[in-house]
Amino acid sequence: MQASKRVLVCESDAERAKQLETVLGFIGQPSESCQIDCLAEQDSVDKVVVISKQLDDDVAALISQFPQYPFLSVGEGESLADLPNLIGHLEQPFSYEQLTQLLHHCDAYLTHLPGKTTPARSERLRQNLIGKGIAIQEIRHLIEQVAGKEANVLILGESGTGKEVVAKAIHDHSARCEGPFVPINCGAIPPDLLESELFGHEKGAFTGAFAMRKGRFELAEGGTLFLDEIGDMPMPMQVKLLRVLQERQFERVGGSKPIHADVRVVAATHRHLERMIEQEKFREDLYYRLNVFPIEMPSLRERQDDIPLLLQELVNRHEEEHAAVVRFTQRAVESLMQHQWPGNVRELSNLVERLLILHPNQIVDVHDLPPKYRHIDAEAYEPNYSPELAERDALLAIFNDEDASVFSDPSPEGLFDDAEQSDLAEDDGWGAVQQLPDEGVNLKELLAELEVDLIKQALDQQDGVVARAAEQLGMRRTTLVEKMRKYGLSKEG
């Protein structure tokens, strides 16, 4: 069996070149001799060049002229410069272990060669799978490797990690991209209906089958069938699916005519299938039939450095629907990066949508996040309102519509207990609220007395916690603090 990459042997020592070609032929690696000045005439980058240290006084400069080729040096001489495409040095006598290891490194160099993937294809993958971390880059690389093949793919990962996004990316970058992409959630369909959903049924096959109906395999003809949550598929259906994957044909429910299935199958699950096999809940033969090319999706907590990019992308996606945007302070982003994200990217998307509703067109800080996402101890900003604004806010809080019924009642019943009502009845100020005296009252002082009394009660009921007392009084915490300062009140009463 021949390897896919040629080895060009540029060696001035004829005996050494012959020995090297013999070893290469033994491992099935095609090779040919080549003069060093003919490198520029080569029409393919998928090759390895073995160069002698003795060819030229400036071998390093020669190697640097061809960054698209991986080089191996051979022979005696001074050590060559540390160049990116100089992979290693072949020691004599040549050995199978040494040669195959260095050729493997050359393959890796050619595989990850910049520009090998078309820019348009790479850009589409970056748009589908947001992130710059190593984990997501590896996923993009795996998609590029398998998309053009017909192998079955099994995508593993926690819920919300984007398994369907990967399946769609595989379809979009394959030769079947012009065909349909048909998803089906195997866990969302009752077991007695799943066979009909997958393979279709003939007219009269069962009660309610009034007409022939195509299944998902037929609808995905020439394209890709995405079997989501394959771990939830009942055992009887696993047997039938295995037969379709092996024979590439099936029959509709109630039919006997075999139908050819020109479909690529991509499956996904959040379950641990190997453990299910041990528990006899999943067929081992089906597992190995599906698991030709596994892709393991990383959880969001394993790629926290991608959260800033994901936030930006998710805000852009929801912007049109909510006609608003949100931005995040650095502290808010750092707090989100410390969250464990059990719901993964789906949970992050839900949070962004919630913040768009709560804080449209605003900048979100740590204290604007829901409590469970606050992982940084940062003090909230409290505006320092002027006394006039604070007093007006307090009056509005007291005489708002919700509390109007309390103060429209001529008696204080409902506000205080019996003892407090008796005390207040003796107080001239409270009596003035019930009936205005002929000589009039000082409304400002009366309201101040009432305000002080209500603030004291709120602080007493909330054990001196100003924030909770402010919430009970229907005002901002900063407003209550200003009131307490104005009247000389303290949290201890």
Secondary structure, 3 states (H helix, E strand, C coil): CCCCCEEEEECCCHHHHHHHHHHHHHCCCCEEECCHHHHHHCCCCCEEEEEECCCCCCHHHHHHCCCCCCEEEECCCCCCCCCCCEEEEECCCCCHHHHHHHHHHHHHHHHCCCCCCCHHHHHHHHHHCCCCCHHHHHHHHHHHHHHCCCCCEEEECCCCCCHHHHHHHHHHCCCCCCCCEEEEECCCCCHHHHHHHHHCECCCCCCCCCCCECCHHHHCCCCEEEEECHHHCCHHHHHHHHHHHHHCEECCECCCCCEECCCEEEEEECCCHHHHHHCCCCCHHHHHHHCCEEEECCCHHHCHHHHHHHHHHHHHHHHHHHCCCEEECHHHHHHHHCCCCCCHHHHHHHHHHHHHHHCCCEEECHHHCCHHHCCCCCCCCCCCCCHHHHHHHHHHHHCCHHHHHHHHCCCCECCECHHHHHHHHHCHHHHHHHCCCCCCCCHHHHHHHHHHHHHHHHHHHCCCCHHHHHHHHCCCHHHHHHHHHHHCCCCCC
